[in-house]
Amino acid sequence: MPVRKFRSVEAMSQPHWRRPGDPALYAAMAGLWEMGTRIQKRRFPPGVHRHRSVQDMNAAVEQWHREHIAQYSQR
């Protein structure tokens, strides 16, 4: 990430907007997504899951959430 210099504190609070189509915009978006996946891993197993009812699906999702929370509480 490039280092930016500011002349005043007020200039620091101004957002740095990028125009649509700017290659730096796509690089910033890719970096943000990559950082997000490193910080917060997937909470559910990949793939398609079939359930007999909505209640079974909700129970499975709740179990995934409990496992996800348990993963972070063990650290």
Jmol script that loads the backbone (N, CA, C; Angstrom):
load data "model"
ATOM      1  N   MET A   1       0.847  -1.169   0.000  1.00  0.00           N
ATOM      2  CA  MET A   1       0.000   0.000   0.000  1.00  0.00           C
ATOM      3  C   MET A   1       0.894   1.234   0.000  1.00  0.00           C
ATOM      4  N   PRO A   2       0.582   2.188  -0.867  1.00  0.00           N
ATOM      5  CA  PRO A   2       1.441   3.368  -0.954  1.00  0.00           C
ATOM      6  C   PRO A   2       1.308   4.263   0.279  1.00  0.00           C
ATOM      7  N   VAL A   3       2.365   4.990   0.556  1.00  0.00           N
ATOM      8  CA  VAL A   3       2.372   5.945   1.661  1.00  0.00           C
ATOM      9  C   VAL A   3       1.929   7.294   1.120  1.00  0.00           C
ATOM     10  N   ARG A   4       0.979   7.909   1.819  1.00  0.00           N
ATOM     11  CA  ARG A   4       0.505   9.228   1.405  1.00  0.00           C
ATOM     12  C   ARG A   4       0.890  10.248   2.463  1.00  0.00           C
ATOM     13  N   LYS A   5       1.286  11.439   2.009  1.00  0.00           N
ATOM     14  CA  LYS A   5       1.649  12.523   2.928  1.00  0.00           C
ATOM     15  C   LYS A   5       0.522  13.541   2.973  1.00  0.00           C
ATOM     16  N   PHE A   6       0.320  14.103   4.139  1.00  0.00           N
ATOM     17  CA  PHE A   6      -0.718  15.108   4.328  1.00  0.00           C
ATOM     18  C   PHE A   6      -0.092  16.379   4.878  1.00  0.00           C
ATOM     19  N   ARG A   7      -0.629  17.505   4.473  1.00  0.00           N
ATOM     20  CA  ARG A   7      -0.147  18.796   4.952  1.00  0.00           C
ATOM     21  C   ARG A   7      -0.862  19.228   6.233  1.00  0.00           C
ATOM     22  N   SER A   8      -2.047  18.660   6.491  1.00  0.00           N
ATOM     23  CA  SER A   8      -2.792  19.030   7.686  1.00  0.00           C
ATOM     24  C   SER A   8      -3.644  17.849   8.145  1.00  0.00           C
ATOM     25  N   VAL A   9      -4.135  17.954   9.374  1.00  0.00           N
ATOM     26  CA  VAL A   9      -4.993  16.911   9.925  1.00  0.00           C
ATOM     27  C   VAL A   9      -6.323  16.880   9.175  1.00  0.00           C
ATOM     28  N   GLU A  10      -6.808  18.027   8.732  1.00  0.00           N
ATOM     29  CA  GLU A  10      -8.073  18.081   8.003  1.00  0.00           C
ATOM     30  C   GLU A  10      -7.988  17.301   6.697  1.00  0.00           C
ATOM     31  N   ALA A  11      -6.836  17.338   6.063  1.00  0.00           N
ATOM     32  CA  ALA A  11      -6.676  16.603   4.808  1.00  0.00           C
ATOM     33  C   ALA A  11      -6.727  15.096   5.036  1.00  0.00           C
ATOM     34  N   MET A  12      -6.384  14.647   6.233  1.00  0.00           N
ATOM     35  CA  MET A  12      -6.427  13.218   6.537  1.00  0.00           C
ATOM     36  C   MET A  12      -7.852  12.681   6.557  1.00  0.00           C
ATOM     37  N   SER A  13      -8.790  13.506   6.974  1.00  0.00           N
ATOM     38  CA  SER A  13     -10.161  13.035   7.110  1.00  0.00           C
ATOM     39  C   SER A  13     -10.910  13.018   5.783  1.00  0.00           C
ATOM     40  N   GLN A  14     -10.334  13.562   4.733  1.00  0.00           N
ATOM     41  CA  GLN A  14     -10.983  13.560   3.427  1.00  0.00           C
ATOM     42  C   GLN A  14     -10.844  12.176   2.786  1.00  0.00           C
ATOM     43  N   PRO A  15     -11.959  11.606   2.292  1.00  0.00           N
ATOM     44  CA  PRO A  15     -11.864  10.278   1.661  1.00  0.00           C
ATOM     45  C   PRO A  15     -11.090  10.352   0.349  1.00  0.00           C
ATOM     46  N   HIS A  16     -10.463   9.255   0.021  1.00  0.00           N
ATOM     47  CA  HIS A  16      -9.707   9.157  -1.231  1.00  0.00           C
ATOM     48  C   HIS A  16     -10.551   8.332  -2.197  1.00  0.00           C
ATOM     49  N   TRP A  17     -11.307   9.008  -3.064  1.00  0.00           N
ATOM     50  CA  TRP A  17     -12.200   8.327  -3.989  1.00  0.00           C
ATOM     51  C   TRP A  17     -11.479   7.970  -5.266  1.00  0.00           C
ATOM     52  N   ARG A  18     -11.843   6.843  -5.829  1.00  0.00           N
ATOM     53  CA  ARG A  18     -11.306   6.418  -7.120  1.00  0.00           C
ATOM     54  C   ARG A  18     -12.453   6.384  -8.126  1.00  0.00           C
ATOM     55  N   ARG A  19     -12.158   6.699  -9.359  1.00  0.00           N
ATOM     56  CA  ARG A  19     -13.180   6.719 -10.398  1.00  0.00           C
ATOM     57  C   ARG A  19     -13.453   5.306 -10.913  1.00  0.00           C
ATOM     58  N   PRO A  20     -14.690   5.017 -11.331  1.00  0.00           N
ATOM     59  CA  PRO A  20     -14.979   3.710 -11.940  1.00  0.00           C
ATOM     60  C   PRO A  20     -14.081   3.477 -13.144  1.00  0.00           C
ATOM     61  N   GLY A  21     -13.550   2.276 -13.244  1.00  0.00           N
ATOM     62  CA  GLY A  21     -12.640   1.935 -14.335  1.00  0.00           C
ATOM     63  C   GLY A  21     -11.182   2.144 -13.999  1.00  0.00           C
ATOM     64  N   ASP A  22     -10.889   2.795 -12.888  1.00  0.00           N
ATOM     65  CA  ASP A  22      -9.504   3.028 -12.468  1.00  0.00           C
ATOM     66  C   ASP A  22      -8.908   1.701 -12.000  1.00  0.00           C
ATOM     67  N   PRO A  23      -7.769   1.270 -12.545  1.00  0.00           N
ATOM     68  CA  PRO A  23      -7.164   0.011 -12.108  1.00  0.00           C
ATOM     69  C   PRO A  23      -6.845  -0.004 -10.609  1.00  0.00           C
ATOM     70  N   ALA A  24      -6.566   1.137 -10.032  1.00  0.00           N
ATOM     71  CA  ALA A  24      -6.284   1.191  -8.598  1.00  0.00           C
ATOM     72  C   ALA A  24      -7.536   0.859  -7.785  1.00  0.00           C
ATOM     73  N   LEU A  25      -8.719   1.159  -8.327  1.00  0.00           N
ATOM     74  CA  LEU A  25      -9.967   0.819  -7.651  1.00  0.00           C
ATOM     75  C   LEU A  25     -10.101  -0.693  -7.536  1.00  0.00           C
ATOM     76  N   TYR A  26      -9.834  -1.398  -8.626  1.00  0.00           N
ATOM     77  CA  TYR A  26      -9.952  -2.848  -8.609  1.00  0.00           C
ATOM     78  C   TYR A  26      -8.901  -3.479  -7.700  1.00  0.00           C
ATOM     79  N   ALA A  27      -7.721  -2.918  -7.679  1.00  0.00           N
ATOM     80  CA  ALA A  27      -6.679  -3.426  -6.783  1.00  0.00           C
ATOM     81  C   ALA A  27      -7.077  -3.207  -5.323  1.00  0.00           C
ATOM     82  N   ALA A  28      -7.662  -2.048  -5.022  1.00  0.00           N
ATOM     83  CA  ALA A  28      -8.111  -1.776  -3.655  1.00  0.00           C
ATOM     84  C   ALA A  28      -9.239  -2.718  -3.256  1.00  0.00           C
ATOM     85  N   MET A  29     -10.169  -2.969  -4.173  1.00  0.00           N
ATOM     86  CA  MET A  29     -11.271  -3.891  -3.885  1.00  0.00           C
ATOM     87  C   MET A  29     -10.748  -5.309  -3.661  1.00  0.00           C
ATOM     88  N   ALA A  30      -9.817  -5.749  -4.483  1.00  0.00           N
ATOM     89  CA  ALA A  30      -9.253  -7.086  -4.336  1.00  0.00           C
ATOM     90  C   ALA A  30      -8.510  -7.209  -3.011  1.00  0.00           C
ATOM     91  N   GLY A  31      -7.779  -6.179  -2.632  1.00  0.00           N
ATOM     92  CA  GLY A  31      -7.071  -6.202  -1.351  1.00  0.00           C
ATOM     93  C   GLY A  31      -8.025  -6.254  -0.180  1.00  0.00           C
ATOM     94  N   LEU A  32      -9.120  -5.525  -0.268  1.00  0.00           N
ATOM     95  CA  LEU A  32     -10.116  -5.530   0.797  1.00  0.00           C
ATOM     96  C   LEU A  32     -10.775  -6.898   0.932  1.00  0.00           C
ATOM     97  N   TRP A  33     -11.135  -7.506  -0.189  1.00  0.00           N
ATOM     98  CA  TRP A  33     -11.744  -8.843  -0.144  1.00  0.00           C
ATOM     99  C   TRP A  33     -10.758  -9.870   0.397  1.00  0.00           C
ATOM    100  N   GLU A  34      -9.506  -9.778  -0.003  1.00  0.00           N
ATOM    101  CA  GLU A  34      -8.493 -10.728   0.461  1.00  0.00           C
ATOM    102  C   GLU A  34      -8.280 -10.589   1.965  1.00  0.00           C
ATOM    103  N   MET A  35      -8.227  -9.356   2.446  1.00  0.00           N
ATOM    104  CA  MET A  35      -8.060  -9.129   3.874  1.00  0.00           C
ATOM    105  C   MET A  35      -9.275  -9.664   4.641  1.00  0.00           C
ATOM    106  N   GLY A  36     -10.459  -9.450   4.101  1.00  0.00           N
ATOM    107  CA  GLY A  36     -11.675  -9.942   4.746  1.00  0.00           C
ATOM    108  C   GLY A  36     -11.706 -11.449   4.857  1.00  0.00           C
ATOM    109  N   THR A  37     -11.252 -12.147   3.826  1.00  0.00           N
ATOM    110  CA  THR A  37     -11.238 -13.612   3.891  1.00  0.00           C
ATOM    111  C   THR A  37     -10.180 -14.117   4.870  1.00  0.00           C
ATOM    112  N   ARG A  38      -9.087 -13.375   5.028  1.00  0.00           N
ATOM    113  CA  ARG A  38      -8.084 -13.786   6.015  1.00  0.00           C
ATOM    114  C   ARG A  38      -8.575 -13.550   7.437  1.00  0.00           C
ATOM    115  N   ILE A  39      -9.276 -12.454   7.648  1.00  0.00           N
ATOM    116  CA  ILE A  39      -9.745 -12.116   8.998  1.00  0.00           C
ATOM    117  C   ILE A  39     -10.928 -12.982   9.404  1.00  0.00           C
ATOM    118  N   GLN A  40     -11.895 -13.131   8.521  1.00  0.00           N
ATOM    119  CA  GLN A  40     -13.128 -13.834   8.847  1.00  0.00           C
ATOM    120  C   GLN A  40     -13.289 -15.005   7.892  1.00  0.00           C
ATOM    121  N   LYS A  41     -12.987 -16.187   8.359  1.00  0.00           N
ATOM    122  CA  LYS A  41     -13.104 -17.368   7.522  1.00  0.00           C
ATOM    123  C   LYS A  41     -14.569 -17.715   7.304  1.00  0.00           C
ATOM    124  N   ARG A  42     -14.802 -18.609   6.368  1.00  0.00           N
ATOM    125  CA  ARG A  42     -16.148 -19.043   6.023  1.00  0.00           C
ATOM    126  C   ARG A  42     -16.825 -19.679   7.229  1.00  0.00           C
ATOM    127  N   ARG A  43     -18.082 -19.360   7.434  1.00  0.00           N
ATOM    128  CA  ARG A  43     -18.814 -19.849   8.593  1.00  0.00           C
ATOM    129  C   ARG A  43     -19.585 -21.126   8.318  1.00  0.00           C
ATOM    130  N   PHE A  44     -19.648 -21.550   7.105  1.00  0.00           N
ATOM    131  CA  PHE A  44     -20.435 -22.725   6.770  1.00  0.00           C
ATOM    132  C   PHE A  44     -19.654 -23.594   5.796  1.00  0.00           C
ATOM    133  N   PRO A  45     -19.932 -24.892   5.799  1.00  0.00           N
ATOM    134  CA  PRO A  45     -19.217 -25.767   4.873  1.00  0.00           C
ATOM    135  C   PRO A  45     -19.636 -25.486   3.432  1.00  0.00           C
ATOM    136  N   PRO A  46     -18.707 -25.598   2.497  1.00  0.00           N
ATOM    137  CA  PRO A  46     -19.038 -25.315   1.101  1.00  0.00           C
ATOM    138  C   PRO A  46     -19.945 -26.389   0.513  1.00  0.00           C
ATOM    139  N   GLY A  47     -20.616 -26.041  -0.538  1.00  0.00           N
ATOM    140  CA  GLY A  47     -21.450 -27.002  -1.248  1.00  0.00           C
ATOM    141  C   GLY A  47     -22.926 -26.727  -1.086  1.00  0.00           C
ATOM    142  N   VAL A  48     -23.724 -27.595  -1.713  1.00  0.00           N
ATOM    143  CA  VAL A  48     -25.180 -27.495  -1.651  1.00  0.00           C
ATOM    144  C   VAL A  48     -25.663 -28.460  -0.578  1.00  0.00           C
ATOM    145  N   HIS A  49     -26.527 -27.991   0.281  1.00  0.00           N
ATOM    146  CA  HIS A  49     -27.023 -28.798   1.389  1.00  0.00           C
ATOM    147  C   HIS A  49     -28.535 -28.942   1.267  1.00  0.00           C
ATOM    148  N   ARG A  50     -29.005 -30.161   1.342  1.00  0.00           N
ATOM    149  CA  ARG A  50     -30.440 -30.414   1.266  1.00  0.00           C
ATOM    150  C   ARG A  50     -30.956 -30.705   2.666  1.00  0.00           C
ATOM    151  N   HIS A  51     -32.137 -30.190   2.939  1.00  0.00           N
ATOM    152  CA  HIS A  51     -32.761 -30.397   4.247  1.00  0.00           C
ATOM    153  C   HIS A  51     -34.207 -30.817   4.034  1.00  0.00           C
ATOM    154  N   ARG A  52     -34.735 -31.575   4.963  1.00  0.00           N
ATOM    155  CA  ARG A  52     -36.125 -32.039   4.851  1.00  0.00           C
ATOM    156  C   ARG A  52     -37.123 -30.920   5.124  1.00  0.00           C
ATOM    157  N   SER A  53     -36.739 -29.962   5.946  1.00  0.00           N
ATOM    158  CA  SER A  53     -37.656 -28.873   6.289  1.00  0.00           C
ATOM    159  C   SER A  53     -36.863 -27.614   6.596  1.00  0.00           C
ATOM    160  N   VAL A  54     -37.586 -26.527   6.710  1.00  0.00           N
ATOM    161  CA  VAL A  54     -36.962 -25.256   7.065  1.00  0.00           C
ATOM    162  C   VAL A  54     -36.391 -25.344   8.475  1.00  0.00           C
ATOM    163  N   GLN A  55     -37.050 -26.050   9.356  1.00  0.00           N
ATOM    164  CA  GLN A  55     -36.567 -26.205  10.726  1.00  0.00           C
ATOM    165  C   GLN A  55     -35.239 -26.965  10.749  1.00  0.00           C
ATOM    166  N   ASP A  56     -35.116 -28.012   9.913  1.00  0.00           N
ATOM    167  CA  ASP A  56     -33.839 -28.738   9.827  1.00  0.00           C
ATOM    168  C   ASP A  56     -32.739 -27.839   9.288  1.00  0.00           C
ATOM    169  N   MET A  57     -33.076 -27.018   8.304  1.00  0.00           N
ATOM    170  CA  MET A  57     -32.089 -26.090   7.751  1.00  0.00           C
ATOM    171  C   MET A  57     -31.649 -25.083   8.810  1.00  0.00           C
ATOM    172  N   ASN A  58     -32.611 -24.524   9.545  1.00  0.00           N
ATOM    173  CA  ASN A  58     -32.272 -23.561  10.590  1.00  0.00           C
ATOM    174  C   ASN A  58     -31.413 -24.204  11.673  1.00  0.00           C
ATOM    175  N   ALA A  59     -31.695 -25.461  12.024  1.00  0.00           N
ATOM    176  CA  ALA A  59     -30.888 -26.157  13.022  1.00  0.00           C
ATOM    177  C   ALA A  59     -29.457 -26.353  12.517  1.00  0.00           C
ATOM    178  N   ALA A  60     -29.306 -26.688  11.228  1.00  0.00           N
ATOM    179  CA  ALA A  60     -27.964 -26.871  10.664  1.00  0.00           C
ATOM    180  C   ALA A  60     -27.192 -25.548  10.668  1.00  0.00           C
ATOM    181  N   VAL A  61     -27.853 -24.467  10.301  1.00  0.00           N
ATOM    182  CA  VAL A  61     -27.193 -23.157  10.287  1.00  0.00           C
ATOM    183  C   VAL A  61     -26.794 -22.754  11.699  1.00  0.00           C
ATOM    184  N   GLU A  62     -27.669 -23.003  12.659  1.00  0.00           N
ATOM    185  CA  GLU A  62     -27.341 -22.705  14.059  1.00  0.00           C
ATOM    186  C   GLU A  62     -26.116 -23.509  14.507  1.00  0.00           C
ATOM    187  N   GLN A  63     -26.041 -24.761  14.102  1.00  0.00           N
ATOM    188  CA  GLN A  63     -24.885 -25.593  14.451  1.00  0.00           C
ATOM    189  C   GLN A  63     -23.613 -25.021  13.832  1.00  0.00           C
ATOM    190  N   TRP A  64     -23.687 -24.554  12.594  1.00  0.00           N
ATOM    191  CA  TRP A  64     -22.518 -23.950  11.942  1.00  0.00           C
ATOM    192  C   TRP A  64     -22.081 -22.702  12.700  1.00  0.00           C
ATOM    193  N   HIS A  65     -23.052 -21.912  13.144  1.00  0.00           N
ATOM    194  CA  HIS A  65     -22.719 -20.705  13.905  1.00  0.00           C
ATOM    195  C   HIS A  65     -22.072 -21.070  15.246  1.00  0.00           C
ATOM    196  N   ARG A  66     -22.599 -22.082  15.918  1.00  0.00           N
ATOM    197  CA  ARG A  66     -22.002 -22.511  17.198  1.00  0.00           C
ATOM    198  C   ARG A  66     -20.570 -22.987  17.000  1.00  0.00           C
ATOM    199  N   GLU A  67     -20.329 -23.749  15.946  1.00  0.00           N
ATOM    200  CA  GLU A  67     -18.973 -24.222  15.659  1.00  0.00           C
ATOM    201  C   GLU A  67     -18.047 -23.052  15.337  1.00  0.00           C
ATOM    202  N   HIS A  68     -18.571 -22.083  14.612  1.00  0.00           N
ATOM    203  CA  HIS A  68     -17.766 -20.905  14.261  1.00  0.00           C
ATOM    204  C   HIS A  68     -17.387 -20.126  15.516  1.00  0.00           C
ATOM    205  N   ILE A  69     -18.333 -19.936  16.417  1.00  0.00           N
ATOM    206  CA  ILE A  69     -18.069 -19.214  17.661  1.00  0.00           C
ATOM    207  C   ILE A  69     -17.107 -19.998  18.537  1.00  0.00           C
ATOM    208  N   ALA A  70     -17.275 -21.322  18.596  1.00  0.00           N
ATOM    209  CA  ALA A  70     -16.384 -22.153  19.393  1.00  0.00           C
ATOM    210  C   ALA A  70     -14.956 -22.095  18.875  1.00  0.00           C
ATOM    211  N   GLN A  71     -14.806 -21.985  17.566  1.00  0.00           N
ATOM    212  CA  GLN A  71     -13.468 -21.888  16.965  1.00  0.00           C
ATOM    213  C   GLN A  71     -12.726 -20.664  17.496  1.00  0.00           C
ATOM    214  N   TYR A  72     -13.418 -19.537  17.621  1.00  0.00           N
ATOM    215  CA  TYR A  72     -12.778 -18.314  18.078  1.00  0.00           C
ATOM    216  C   TYR A  72     -12.663 -18.232  19.583  1.00  0.00           C
ATOM    217  N   SER A  73     -13.505 -18.936  20.303  1.00  0.00           N
ATOM    218  CA  SER A  73     -13.413 -18.888  21.766  1.00  0.00           C
ATOM    219  C   SER A  73     -12.280 -19.779  22.280  1.00  0.00           C
ATOM    220  N   GLN A  74     -11.773 -20.698  21.455  1.00  0.00           N
ATOM    221  CA  GLN A  74     -10.676 -21.575  21.871  1.00  0.00           C
ATOM    222  C   GLN A  74      -9.323 -20.896  21.728  1.00  0.00           C
ATOM    223  N   ARG A  75      -9.263 -19.789  21.062  1.00  0.00           N
ATOM    224  CA  ARG A  75      -7.975 -19.104  20.827  1.00  0.00           C
ATOM    225  C   ARG A  75      -7.444 -18.465  22.056  1.00  0.00           C
TER     226      ARG A  75
END
end "model"
wireframe off; spacefill off
backbone 0.3
color backbone group
